[in-house]
Amino acid sequence: MKLTNRVIFTSIESLKKLNNLELPVKVAYAVKKNVDALNIQIKFISERRNEIIERHGKDGKIEVTNKEAVLAFNMDFDDVLDIEEDIEIKTISIDELGDAKLSSADLDALAFMLTFE
């Protein structure tokens, strides 16, 4: 499945939340496989983010008062987030989640792996 790094970066917390819920075995398996597949890309994104911070920041931070540095960081990081990757994603039917408690923001972040039948 083609996913941008932006989708991956914004979904990882919701995926971890889903991963911590008690789910049917088949669903838990699919979630675990997705977490494993996305963690590889998250590592890449984090490494690029740190490099960009080092390039535009000071002492591992971007000073928010330095508008030029903030703008340069945002432009470079947006370039990283816009990269599209082909990731093997296991889809899950929303019905298979049963009584899992997720926010609408979590469902939105996980929409790429959910099917609505």
N, CA, C and O atoms as a GROMACS GRO file, in nm:
protein
  468
    1MET      N    1   0.084  -0.117   0.000
    1MET     CA    2   0.000   0.000   0.000
    1MET      C    3   0.090   0.124   0.000
    1MET      O    4   0.187   0.131   0.075
    2LYS      N    5   0.056   0.220  -0.083
    2LYS     CA    6   0.131   0.345  -0.089
    2LYS      C    7   0.083   0.436   0.024
    2LYS      O    8  -0.035   0.468   0.035
    3LEU      N    9   0.178   0.478   0.108
    3LEU     CA   10   0.149   0.570   0.218
    3LEU      C   11   0.255   0.678   0.219
    3LEU      O   12   0.372   0.652   0.193
    4THR      N   13   0.214   0.799   0.250
    4THR     CA   14   0.314   0.904   0.268
    4THR      C   15   0.372   0.893   0.409
    4THR      O   16   0.308   0.839   0.500
    5ASN      N   17   0.491   0.945   0.425
    5ASN     CA   18   0.551   0.948   0.558
    5ASN      C   19   0.466   1.030   0.654
    5ASN      O   20   0.468   1.006   0.775
    6ARG      N   21   0.392   1.127   0.603
    6ARG     CA   22   0.303   1.208   0.687
    6ARG      C   23   0.196   1.120   0.751
    6ARG      O   24   0.169   1.131   0.871
    7VAL      N   25   0.134   1.034   0.671
    7VAL     CA   26   0.031   0.943   0.723
    7VAL      C   27   0.093   0.849   0.827
    7VAL      O   28   0.034   0.826   0.932
    8ILE      N   29   0.209   0.797   0.797
    8ILE     CA   30   0.277   0.706   0.889
    8ILE      C   31   0.310   0.778   1.019
    8ILE      O   32   0.283   0.728   1.128
    9PHE      N   33   0.370   0.896   1.008
    9PHE     CA   34   0.414   0.973   1.124
    9PHE      C   35   0.296   1.011   1.214
    9PHE      O   36   0.308   1.007   1.337
   10THR      N   37   0.182   1.047   1.153
   10THR     CA   38   0.067   1.089   1.233
   10THR      C   39  -0.015   0.972   1.286
   10THR      O   40  -0.099   0.991   1.374
   11SER      N   41   0.007   0.853   1.235
   11SER     CA   42  -0.075   0.739   1.277
   11SER      C   43  -0.011   0.653   1.385
   11SER      O   44  -0.079   0.572   1.448
   12ILE      N   45   0.117   0.667   1.408
   12ILE     CA   46   0.187   0.570   1.492
   12ILE      C   47   0.136   0.568   1.636
   12ILE      O   48   0.128   0.461   1.696
   13GLU      N   49   0.100   0.683   1.692
   13GLU     CA   50   0.050   0.684   1.830
   13GLU      C   51  -0.085   0.612   1.841
   13GLU      O   52  -0.109   0.537   1.936
   14SER      N   53  -0.172   0.634   1.744
   14SER     CA   54  -0.302   0.565   1.743
   14SER      C   55  -0.284   0.416   1.723
   14SER      O   56  -0.356   0.336   1.781
   15LEU      N   57  -0.187   0.378   1.640
   15LEU     CA   58  -0.159   0.237   1.616
   15LEU      C   59  -0.105   0.171   1.743
   15LEU      O   60  -0.140   0.058   1.775
   16LYS      N   61  -0.020   0.242   1.815
   16LYS     CA   62   0.032   0.189   1.943
   16LYS      C   63  -0.082   0.173   2.043
   16LYS      O   64  -0.085   0.075   2.118
   17LYS      N   65  -0.176   0.267   2.044
   17LYS     CA   66  -0.291   0.258   2.134
   17LYS      C   67  -0.372   0.133   2.100
   17LYS      O   68  -0.413   0.057   2.189
   18LEU      N   69  -0.396   0.112   1.971
   18LEU     CA   70  -0.470  -0.006   1.926
   18LEU      C   71  -0.394  -0.133   1.962
   18LEU      O   72  -0.454  -0.233   2.000
   19ASN      N   73  -0.264  -0.128   1.949
   19ASN     CA   74  -0.178  -0.243   1.980
   19ASN      C   75  -0.187  -0.283   2.127
   19ASN      O   76  -0.165  -0.399   2.161
   20ASN      N   77  -0.218  -0.188   2.215
   20ASN     CA   78  -0.226  -0.216   2.359
   20ASN      C   79  -0.363  -0.265   2.404
   20ASN      O   80  -0.380  -0.301   2.520
   21LEU      N   81  -0.461  -0.266   2.314
   21LEU     CA   82  -0.594  -0.314   2.350
   21LEU      C   83  -0.601  -0.466   2.339
   21LEU      O   84  -0.527  -0.528   2.264
   22GLU      N   85  -0.691  -0.522   2.415
   22GLU     CA   86  -0.716  -0.666   2.405
   22GLU      C   87  -0.806  -0.688   2.283
   22GLU      O   88  -0.920  -0.644   2.281
   23LEU      N   89  -0.752  -0.757   2.184
   23LEU     CA   90  -0.821  -0.775   2.057
   23LEU      C   91  -0.827  -0.923   2.022
   23LEU      O   92  -0.749  -1.003   2.074
   24PRO      N   93  -0.919  -0.961   1.934
   24PRO     CA   94  -0.919  -1.099   1.884
   24PRO      C   95  -0.783  -1.130   1.821
   24PRO      O   96  -0.716  -1.040   1.770
   25VAL      N   97  -0.744  -1.255   1.825
   25VAL     CA   98  -0.610  -1.296   1.781
   25VAL      C   99  -0.579  -1.251   1.639
   25VAL      O  100  -0.470  -1.197   1.615
   26LYS      N  101  -0.670  -1.270   1.544
   26LYS     CA  102  -0.644  -1.231   1.406
   26LYS      C  103  -0.621  -1.080   1.394
   26LYS      O  104  -0.536  -1.035   1.317
   27VAL      N  105  -0.698  -1.003   1.468
   27VAL     CA  106  -0.685  -0.858   1.464
   27VAL      C  107  -0.554  -0.815   1.530
   27VAL      O  108  -0.483  -0.729   1.479
   28ALA      N  109  -0.523  -0.876   1.644
   28ALA     CA  110  -0.398  -0.844   1.714
   28ALA      C  111  -0.277  -0.876   1.626
   28ALA      O  112  -0.179  -0.802   1.626
   29TYR      N  113  -0.286  -0.984   1.553
   29TYR     CA  114  -0.177  -1.022   1.461
   29TYR      C  115  -0.159  -0.915   1.353
   29TYR      O  116  -0.047  -0.872   1.327
   30ALA      N  117  -0.269  -0.873   1.292
   30ALA     CA  118  -0.263  -0.771   1.186
   30ALA      C  119  -0.207  -0.640   1.241
   30ALA      O  120  -0.126  -0.575   1.176
   31VAL      N  121  -0.251  -0.602   1.358
   31VAL     CA  122  -0.202  -0.478   1.420
   31VAL      C  123  -0.053  -0.489   1.447
   31VAL      O  124   0.022  -0.395   1.418
   32LYS      N  125  -0.009  -0.600   1.501
   32LYS     CA  126   0.134  -0.620   1.530
   32LYS      C  127   0.217  -0.614   1.402
   32LYS      O  128   0.323  -0.550   1.401
   33LYS      N  129   0.172  -0.678   1.296
   33LYS     CA  130   0.243  -0.674   1.168
   33LYS      C  131   0.252  -0.530   1.116
   33LYS      O  132   0.355  -0.489   1.063
   34ASN      N  133   0.144  -0.454   1.131
   34ASN     CA  134   0.144  -0.315   1.086
   34ASN      C  135   0.239  -0.229   1.169
   34ASN      O  136   0.312  -0.145   1.116
   35VAL      N  137   0.239  -0.251   1.300
   35VAL     CA  138   0.331  -0.177   1.388
   35VAL      C  139   0.474  -0.207   1.347
   35VAL      O  140   0.555  -0.115   1.336
   36ASP      N  141   0.506  -0.333   1.326
   36ASP     CA  142   0.642  -0.370   1.286
   36ASP      C  143   0.682  -0.306   1.153
   36ASP      O  144   0.792  -0.253   1.139
   37ALA      N  145   0.591  -0.310   1.055
   37ALA     CA  146   0.620  -0.252   0.924
   37ALA      C  147   0.638  -0.102   0.931
   37ALA      O  148   0.727  -0.046   0.866
   38LEU      N  149   0.556  -0.035   1.009
   38LEU     CA  150   0.562   0.111   1.018
   38LEU      C  151   0.678   0.160   1.104
   38LEU      O  152   0.730   0.269   1.083
   39ASN      N  153   0.718   0.079   1.202
   39ASN     CA  154   0.831   0.119   1.288
   39ASN      C  155   0.960   0.138   1.209
   39ASN      O  156   1.041   0.223   1.242
   40ILE      N  157   0.978   0.058   1.105
   40ILE     CA  158   1.096   0.073   1.020
   40ILE      C  159   1.095   0.212   0.956
   40ILE      O  160   1.197   0.280   0.953
   41GLN      N  161   0.980   0.252   0.906
   41GLN     CA  162   0.970   0.383   0.843
   41GLN      C  163   0.976   0.496   0.946
   41GLN      O  164   1.031   0.602   0.917
   42ILE      N  165   0.919   0.475   1.062
   42ILE     CA  166   0.925   0.576   1.169
   42ILE      C  167   1.070   0.603   1.207
   42ILE      O  168   1.108   0.718   1.231
   43LYS      N  169   1.150   0.500   1.211
   43LYS     CA  170   1.293   0.518   1.242
   43LYS      C  171   1.358   0.607   1.137
   43LYS      O  172   1.434   0.698   1.171
   44PHE      N  173   1.329   0.581   1.009
   44PHE     CA  174   1.382   0.663   0.901
   44PHE      C  175   1.338   0.809   0.916
   44PHE      O  176   1.420   0.900   0.906
   45ILE      N  177   1.210   0.830   0.941
   45ILE     CA  178   1.156   0.966   0.955
   45ILE      C  179   1.223   1.037   1.073
   45ILE      O  180   1.262   1.153   1.061
   46SER      N  181   1.236   0.968   1.184
   46SER     CA  182   1.298   1.028   1.304
   46SER      C  183   1.443   1.065   1.279
   46SER      O  184   1.490   1.170   1.323
   47GLU      N  185   1.515   0.978   1.209
   47GLU     CA  186   1.656   1.008   1.177
   47GLU      C  187   1.666   1.131   1.089
   47GLU      O  188   1.751   1.218   1.113
   48ARG      N  189   1.580   1.140   0.986
   48ARG     CA  190   1.582   1.257   0.897
   48ARG      C  191   1.544   1.383   0.975
   48ARG      O  192   1.602   1.489   0.955
   49ARG      N  193   1.444   1.370   1.064
   49ARG     CA  194   1.400   1.485   1.146
   49ARG      C  195   1.516   1.536   1.232
   49ARG      O  196   1.538   1.656   1.240
   50ASN      N  197   1.588   1.445   1.296
   50ASN     CA  198   1.702   1.484   1.379
   50ASN      C  199   1.811   1.552   1.296
   50ASN      O  200   1.872   1.648   1.342
   51GLU      N  201   1.836   1.501   1.175
   51GLU     CA  202   1.935   1.564   1.088
   51GLU      C  203   1.893   1.707   1.051
   51GLU      O  204   1.976   1.798   1.049
   52ILE      N  205   1.765   1.724   1.023
   52ILE     CA  206   1.714   1.857   0.988
   52ILE      C  207   1.722   1.951   1.108
   52ILE      O  208   1.754   2.069   1.092
   53ILE      N  209   1.695   1.901   1.226
   53ILE     CA  210   1.707   1.983   1.347
   53ILE      C  211   1.852   2.026   1.365
   53ILE      O  212   1.879   2.142   1.397
   54GLU      N  213   1.945   1.933   1.346
   54GLU     CA  214   2.087   1.967   1.360
   54GLU      C  215   2.129   2.072   1.257
   54GLU      O  216   2.210   2.159   1.287
   55ARG      N  217   2.074   2.063   1.138
   55ARG     CA  218   2.110   2.155   1.030
   55ARG      C  219   2.058   2.297   1.057
   55ARG      O  220   2.127   2.395   1.031
   56HIS      N  221   1.935   2.306   1.111
   56HIS     CA  222   1.872   2.437   1.127
   56HIS      C  223   1.864   2.485   1.271
   56HIS      O  224   1.826   2.600   1.297
   57GLY      N  225   1.899   2.398   1.365
   57GLY     CA  226   1.884   2.434   1.504
   57GLY      C  227   2.016   2.451   1.576
   57GLY      O  228   2.123   2.465   1.516
   58LYS      N  229   2.003   2.448   1.706
   58LYS     CA  230   2.119   2.464   1.792
   58LYS      C  231   2.097   2.375   1.914
   58LYS      O  232   1.990   2.376   1.974
   59ASP      N  233   2.199   2.298   1.950
   59ASP     CA  234   2.192   2.208   2.066
   59ASP      C  235   2.074   2.110   2.056
   59ASP      O  236   2.009   2.080   2.156
   60GLY      N  237   2.049   2.062   1.934
   60GLY     CA  238   1.943   1.963   1.915
   60GLY      C  239   1.802   2.018   1.921
   60GLY      O  240   1.707   1.942   1.937
   61LYS      N  241   1.786   2.150   1.908
   61LYS     CA  242   1.654   2.213   1.915
   61LYS      C  243   1.642   2.323   1.810
   61LYS      O  244   1.741   2.384   1.770
   62ILE      N  245   1.521   2.345   1.768
   62ILE     CA  246   1.490   2.459   1.683
   62ILE      C  247   1.434   2.567   1.774
   62ILE      O  248   1.335   2.544   1.844
   63GLU      N  249   1.494   2.682   1.774
   63GLU     CA  250   1.446   2.793   1.856
   63GLU      C  251   1.323   2.854   1.789
   63GLU      O  252   1.331   2.903   1.677
   64VAL      N  253   1.210   2.850   1.859
   64VAL     CA  254   1.084   2.897   1.800
   64VAL      C  255   1.086   3.047   1.774
   64VAL      O  256   1.008   3.097   1.693
   65THR      N  257   1.174   3.120   1.841
   65THR     CA  258   1.184   3.264   1.817
   65THR      C  259   1.263   3.294   1.690
   65THR      O  260   1.257   3.407   1.639
   66ASN      N  261   1.336   3.196   1.637
   66ASN     CA  262   1.412   3.212   1.514
   66ASN      C  263   1.323   3.170   1.397
   66ASN      O  264   1.323   3.053   1.356
   67LYS      N  265   1.247   3.265   1.344
   67LYS     CA  266   1.148   3.234   1.241
   67LYS      C  267   1.210   3.175   1.116
   67LYS      O  268   1.150   3.090   1.050
   68GLU      N  269   1.329   3.218   1.083
   68GLU     CA  270   1.399   3.166   0.965
   68GLU      C  271   1.429   3.016   0.983
   68GLU      O  272   1.410   2.937   0.891
   69ALA      N  273   1.477   2.980   1.102
   69ALA     CA  274   1.510   2.840   1.131
   69ALA      C  275   1.384   2.755   1.134
   69ALA      O  276   1.384   2.642   1.083
   70VAL      N  277   1.277   2.807   1.192
   70VAL     CA  278   1.150   2.733   1.198
   70VAL      C  279   1.097   2.709   1.057
   70VAL      O  280   1.054   2.599   1.025
   71LEU      N  281   1.100   2.812   0.975
   71LEU     CA  282   1.052   2.799   0.837
   71LEU      C  283   1.136   2.698   0.759
   71LEU      O  284   1.082   2.614   0.687
   72ALA      N  285   1.269   2.706   0.773
   72ALA     CA  286   1.358   2.613   0.702
   72ALA      C  287   1.335   2.470   0.750
   72ALA      O  288   1.330   2.378   0.669
   73PHE      N  289   1.320   2.452   0.882
   73PHE     CA  290   1.293   2.318   0.936
   73PHE      C  291   1.162   2.265   0.878
   73PHE      O  292   1.157   2.152   0.829
   74ASN      N  293   1.056   2.346   0.884
   74ASN     CA  294   0.925   2.302   0.835
   74ASN      C  295   0.928   2.264   0.688
   74ASN      O  296   0.868   2.165   0.648
   75MET      N  297   0.998   2.343   0.608
   75MET     CA  298   1.006   2.312   0.464
   75MET      C  299   1.080   2.181   0.440
   75MET      O  300   1.036   2.097   0.362
   76ASP      N  301   1.194   2.163   0.508
   76ASP     CA  302   1.271   2.039   0.490
   76ASP      C  303   1.197   1.918   0.544
   76ASP      O  304   1.196   1.812   0.482
   77PHE      N  305   1.134   1.933   0.661
   77PHE     CA  306   1.063   1.819   0.719
   77PHE      C  307   0.939   1.786   0.637
   77PHE      O  308   0.903   1.669   0.624
   78ASP      N  309   0.873   1.886   0.581
   78ASP     CA  310   0.759   1.860   0.493
   78ASP      C  311   0.802   1.777   0.372
   78ASP      O  312   0.728   1.690   0.326
   79ASP      N  313   0.922   1.805   0.320
   79ASP     CA  314   0.974   1.725   0.208
   79ASP      C  315   0.986   1.579   0.247
   79ASP      O  316   0.953   1.490   0.168
   80VAL      N  317   1.034   1.553   0.368
   80VAL     CA  318   1.046   1.415   0.417
   80VAL      C  319   0.907   1.353   0.434
   80VAL      O  320   0.885   1.238   0.395
   81LEU      N  321   0.814   1.429   0.492
   81LEU     CA  322   0.679   1.377   0.517
   81LEU      C  323   0.600   1.352   0.388
   81LEU      O  324   0.508   1.270   0.387
   82ASP      N  325   0.637   1.421   0.282
   82ASP     CA  326   0.566   1.402   0.155
   82ASP      C  327   0.616   1.283   0.074
   82ASP      O  328   0.556   1.248  -0.029
   83ILE      N  329   0.723   1.220   0.117
   83ILE     CA  330   0.775   1.102   0.047
   83ILE      C  331   0.674   0.988   0.060
   83ILE      O  332   0.620   0.963   0.167
   84GLU      N  333   0.650   0.922  -0.052
   84GLU     CA  334   0.555   0.810  -0.053
   84GLU      C  335   0.632   0.679  -0.047
   84GLU      O  336   0.731   0.659  -0.118
   85GLU      N  337   0.584   0.590   0.037
   85GLU     CA  338   0.647   0.459   0.055
   85GLU      C  339   0.547   0.349   0.024
   85GLU      O  340   0.426   0.368   0.040
   86ASP      N  341   0.597   0.237  -0.021
   86ASP     CA  342   0.514   0.120  -0.044
   86ASP      C  343   0.533   0.027   0.075
   86ASP      O  344   0.639  -0.034   0.091
   87ILE      N  345   0.431   0.016   0.160
   87ILE     CA  346   0.440  -0.060   0.284
   87ILE      C  347   0.334  -0.171   0.282
   87ILE      O  348   0.220  -0.147   0.242
   88GLU      N  349   0.372  -0.289   0.325
   88GLU     CA  350   0.275  -0.398   0.332
   88GLU      C  351   0.189  -0.380   0.457
   88GLU      O  352   0.238  -0.394   0.570
   89ILE      N  353   0.062  -0.349   0.437
   89ILE     CA  354  -0.030  -0.321   0.546
   89ILE      C  355  -0.140  -0.427   0.546
   89ILE      O  356  -0.198  -0.459   0.443
   90LYS      N  357  -0.166  -0.480   0.665
   90LYS     CA  358  -0.276  -0.573   0.684
   90LYS      C  359  -0.401  -0.490   0.716
   90LYS      O  360  -0.399  -0.408   0.809
   91THR      N  361  -0.508  -0.510   0.641
   91THR     CA  362  -0.630  -0.436   0.669
   91THR      C  363  -0.716  -0.509   0.770
   91THR      O  364  -0.711  -0.632   0.783
   92ILE      N  365  -0.796  -0.431   0.840
   92ILE     CA  366  -0.883  -0.484   0.945
   92ILE      C  367  -1.022  -0.425   0.922
   92ILE      O  368  -1.036  -0.305   0.897
   93SER      N  369  -1.122  -0.509   0.932
   93SER     CA  370  -1.258  -0.461   0.924
   93SER      C  371  -1.291  -0.388   1.055
   93SER      O  372  -1.254  -0.434   1.163
   94ILE      N  373  -1.360  -0.277   1.044
   94ILE     CA  374  -1.399  -0.202   1.163
   94ILE      C  375  -1.484  -0.290   1.255
   94ILE      O  376  -1.482  -0.272   1.377
   95ASP      N  377  -1.558  -0.383   1.196
   95ASP     CA  378  -1.641  -0.474   1.276
   95ASP      C  379  -1.555  -0.567   1.362
   95ASP      O  380  -1.598  -0.609   1.470
   96GLU      N  381  -1.435  -0.600   1.314
   96GLU     CA  382  -1.347  -0.690   1.387
   96GLU      C  383  -1.291  -0.625   1.515
   96GLU      O  384  -1.244  -0.695   1.604
   97LEU      N  385  -1.298  -0.493   1.523
   97LEU     CA  386  -1.248  -0.425   1.643
   97LEU      C  387  -1.342  -0.443   1.762
   97LEU      O  388  -1.304  -0.417   1.876
   98GLY      N  389  -1.465  -0.486   1.734
   98GLY     CA  390  -1.559  -0.514   1.841
   98GLY      C  391  -1.582  -0.392   1.930
   98GLY      O  392  -1.620  -0.285   1.882
   99ASP      N  393  -1.559  -0.410   2.059
   99ASP     CA  394  -1.585  -0.305   2.158
   99ASP      C  395  -1.462  -0.220   2.187
   99ASP      O  396  -1.459  -0.150   2.288
  100ALA      N  397  -1.362  -0.225   2.102
  100ALA     CA  398  -1.240  -0.146   2.124
  100ALA      C  399  -1.277   0.002   2.134
  100ALA      O  400  -1.356   0.053   2.055
  101LYS      N  401  -1.220   0.068   2.232
  101LYS     CA  402  -1.248   0.210   2.256
  101LYS      C  403  -1.139   0.294   2.189
  101LYS      O  404  -1.025   0.298   2.234
  102LEU      N  405  -1.177   0.361   2.081
  102LEU     CA  406  -1.087   0.450   2.009
  102LEU      C  407  -1.158   0.582   1.984
  102LEU      O  408  -1.280   0.585   1.963
  103SER      N  409  -1.083   0.689   1.986
  103SER     CA  410  -1.142   0.820   1.957
  103SER      C  411  -1.163   0.835   1.807
  103SER      O  412  -1.110   0.758   1.728
  104SER      N  413  -1.241   0.935   1.770
  104SER     CA  414  -1.260   0.960   1.627
  104SER      C  415  -1.128   1.004   1.563
  104SER      O  416  -1.105   0.976   1.446
  105ALA      N  417  -1.042   1.071   1.639
  105ALA     CA  418  -0.909   1.109   1.588
  105ALA      C  419  -0.825   0.984   1.560
  105ALA      O  420  -0.753   0.978   1.460
  106ASP      N  421  -0.834   0.884   1.649
  106ASP     CA  422  -0.763   0.758   1.627
  106ASP      C  423  -0.815   0.688   1.503
  106ASP      O  424  -0.737   0.638   1.422
  107LEU      N  425  -0.946   0.682   1.488
  107LEU     CA  426  -1.004   0.618   1.370
  107LEU      C  427  -0.961   0.688   1.242
  107LEU      O  428  -0.933   0.624   1.141
  108ASP      N  429  -0.956   0.821   1.248
  108ASP     CA  430  -0.911   0.897   1.132
  108ASP      C  431  -0.765   0.865   1.099
  108ASP      O  432  -0.730   0.847   0.983
  109ALA      N  433  -0.681   0.857   1.202
  109ALA     CA  434  -0.538   0.829   1.181
  109ALA      C  435  -0.516   0.687   1.129
  109ALA      O  436  -0.418   0.662   1.060
  110LEU      N  437  -0.606   0.596   1.163
  110LEU     CA  438  -0.591   0.455   1.124
  110LEU      C  439  -0.675   0.417   1.002
  110LEU      O  440  -0.679   0.300   0.965
  111ALA      N  441  -0.739   0.512   0.940
  111ALA     CA  442  -0.831   0.485   0.828
  111ALA      C  443  -0.764   0.407   0.715
  111ALA      O  444  -0.830   0.329   0.647
  112PHE      N  445  -0.633   0.426   0.695
  112PHE     CA  446  -0.564   0.357   0.587
  112PHE      C  447  -0.564   0.206   0.604
  112PHE      O  448  -0.547   0.133   0.506
  113MET      N  449  -0.582   0.157   0.727
  113MET     CA  450  -0.577   0.013   0.750
  113MET      C  451  -0.712  -0.046   0.788
  113MET      O  452  -0.723  -0.166   0.813
  114LEU      N  453  -0.815   0.038   0.792
  114LEU     CA  454  -0.948  -0.008   0.830
  114LEU      C  455  -1.038  -0.017   0.708
  114LEU      O  456  -1.035   0.068   0.619
  115THR      N  457  -1.119  -0.121   0.705
  115THR     CA  458  -1.222  -0.132   0.602
  115THR      C  459  -1.357  -0.115   0.669
  115THR      O  460  -1.379  -0.163   0.780
  116PHE      N  461  -1.444  -0.047   0.602
  116PHE     CA  462  -1.577  -0.021   0.654
  116PHE      C  463  -1.676  -0.092   0.565
  116PHE      O  464  -1.704  -0.049   0.453
  117GLU      N  465  -1.731  -0.203   0.616
  117GLU     CA  466  -1.821  -0.285   0.533
  117GLU      C  467  -1.964  -0.262   0.570
  117GLU      O  468  -2.053  -0.323   0.511
   0.00000   0.00000   0.00000
